[in-house]
Amino acid sequence: MNFLPLISTLVTFAFAAAVLRRYFVRHGPHLLLWTFGLVLYGIGTLTEVILSLSFHGLVLKAWYLTGAMLTAAWLGQGTLHLLVRKGRTAWYFTAGLALVSLVALVLVATAPLTSAAASFQTTVPVSTQYKAILVRSGGITALTILLNIYGTITMVGGAIYSAYLFWRKQVLIQRVIGNILIAAGALFPAMAGSFVKAGLVDGLYISELLGAVLMFIGFINATTQAAPQPAPAPTQVQY
């Protein structure tokens, strides 16, 4: 059994709990959507733990649906709600994403498995075996690409934009650092495919763990209140 997915699962669910706790204090749909995205992230790494013990077709499909398709998009949707608060634009996008996610669920749930499932190796990362087992239609492939592009743009782009805003105002430097870490963490899972193609079969597991840890640290930095500064001595008002 590879323990990296297990550690990633524990870190991610702890992260999700921290975000949900903040939601109950501060509210805001972005926190609830981030929690949902992190739960998807945790389910994806949890399925890797299960698949390292034994093969189950539904677990493989859950791994692909959560990890390969939905996680990045829903995390990015939370960031969109954080940045676009006026009007109902963000909610329209959320409704559209919910509809697309439902279509993705149906397509993956009904996708057939090949006979290669019988020779699944629990000691080999699922990322190197799923293509021979799960029959992905053109619709699944197209939605996977679109959802990941959307998630990467909204989450990574949103985090970088937030960091820029705080940097430009020269305030709350911990939020600048936090958003940079969140952006960096979000990029790691996206780089997993490159690691696998390069022959680093554990690259997916390592990138998932690094991504979860960096985003968690970034979230802590971005939500930590700076120590209050002493009030300056009174001065003459200038007009």
N, C-alpha and C positions, 0 to 999 in steps of 0.2 A: 504493500500500500504506500502511495506517495502522500506524505504528510503536508505538502505545500497547499493543496486545495483545502484540506481541513483547517489549516491556520487561516487561509484566506476567508473561509466561511465564518469562522469565529470573529475575525476582525470586522468583516462586512456587516454581520448582524449586530455587533456592538456599535458600529457606526450608525446603522439604521435606527437603533434604539436611542442613540444620542440625538439624532436629528428629530425623531418623533417626540422626544422629551422637550426639545426646544419648540416644536410646533405647539404643544399644549401650553407653553408659556407665552410665546410670541405670536402664534397663529401664522397665517400666510400660506396660500396654496403651494408656493414653491417648496416649502418644507415638507408638505405632505407628499408632493410628487417626487421629491428627492428620496423620501423614505420608501416609496413604492419602487423607485428605480433601484435602490440599494437592496431591497428584498429580492428583486429579480436577479441582481448581481449575486446575492448569497445563495439563491436557489441554483444558479448556474454552477457555482463552485461546489455546492453540496452534491449535485448530480455527478460531478467528477469524482467525488469521494465514493459514491455508491458504485459507479462504473469501474472503479479500481478494485472493487470487491467482487462484483458479478455483473453480468449484462442483463439489462432490461430494455426492451424496445421503447416503452413509454418514457423511461428515464433519459434515453438518448435523445428523444424528441424534445423533452423538456430542456435538456442541455442546449440544444440548438436554438430553440425558440427564445429562451431567456438570455443566454450568453451571446449568441451570434446575431440575434435580431432585435430584441426589445430593450435591453438594459441601457445602452447608450442613448437611445431615443428618449426614454422616459426621464433619465437623469438630465438630459438636455432640455426637456420640456419644463422641468423645474426651474432651470436657469432662465428660460424664456419668461416665465411668470415673474421671476425676480426683477428682470430688466424692463419688461413691458407691463406696467401696472395700470395704465390709463386705457379706458375703453374695454372692449371685450375681445380684442384681437387674439390675445394669448389663449382665451377660452375656446375660440373657434379652432385654433391649432390643436388644442387638447382634444376637442371632440373629433377632429380629423384623425389624430394619432390613435385615439381609442378605436375608431372604425378600422383603420389600417391594421392595428394590433389584433383585432378580432378576425380579420381576414387571414392574417398570418397564422393565428392559432388554428383555424380550420384547415388551412393548407398543410401545415406541418402535421397536425393530428391525423389527417387522412393520407399522408405520404406513405407509400409502401416501403418495406425494408427488403433488401436483397438477401440471398442465401449466405452472403459473407458474414451475416450476423452470427451464424453458428460458429465461426472461427474467431470471434472477438477475443482479443488478448487483454486481460485485465492489467497486465504489467506494462502495457504500451499506452501512452496518452491517447485519449479519445480523439483529440484533434488530428491525429495522423491516420485514423481509421474510419471516421464517420462518412467520408466521401464514397467509400466502397459499400457502405451499408444503407445509408439513407438516400432514397431517390428524391432528389430535389428538382422540382419542376421549374420551368422558366419563371413562373410567378414567384416562387419562393426565392429564387436567386435574385430577381429584380427587387423584391421587397427588402431582402437582406442588404443589398447595396444601398438602396435609398434610405433605409432606416439608420444605417451606420453613418452615412454622409450627413444626414440631418442631425443625428446625435452629436457627432464630432463638431459640426459647425456651431450648434447651439451651446454645447457645454464648454468645449475648449475655447471657442471664440468668445462666449459670454464671460468666462472666467478671466480671460486676458483683457477684455474690455473693462470689466469691473476693476481689475488691478490698475489699468491705465487711468480710470477716473479718480481713484483714490490717490494715485501718484501725482496726477496733475494738480489736485487740490492740496497736496502736501499735508495730508492728514491721515491718521490711522494707518501707519506704516505696516502694522501687523496684518491688516486686511490686504494690503498689497502683496505681502509675502504669502498670505493664506491663499489668495486667488491664483498666484503663480504656481503654488504647490498643487492646487486642485486641477489646474490646466495640465500640469506635467503628469499628474496621476491619471487623468482621463486619457492621456495619449498612450500610456503603457499597454493597456489591453488592445488598443488599435494596432500596436506594433507586433502583437503576438503572431499574426500570420507570417510576418517576415522572419521571425525566429524559427518557426516551424519549417519554412521553405529552406532556411539556411542549414537545416539539419539539427537544430537545437530543439529536440523533442520536448524538453521540459520548459521551453521558452514561454509557452502559454501559462503554465502554472506560476512561473516566476513573475511574469508581467502582471498577472492578476493580483498577486500578493503585493507587489510594489505599487500597483495602481491604487489598491484599497488603502494601503498604509499612507501613501502620499496625500490622497484625497482626505483621509481622516485627519491627518496632521494639519492640512490646509484648512479644513473646516474649523478645527479647534482654534487656529490662529485667527481666522476671519471673524469668529464669533466671540473672541475673548475681549473684554472691555479693557482699554488701556487705563493704567493707574492715573487718577486725577492729578492734574498739575496744580501747584499752589497759585493762588490768584496773584496777578501782578500788582505792584504798588500803584496807588492812584496817581494818575497824571493829568495834566491840564488838557482838556478837550480841545482838539484842533478842528476848525471849520474851514 
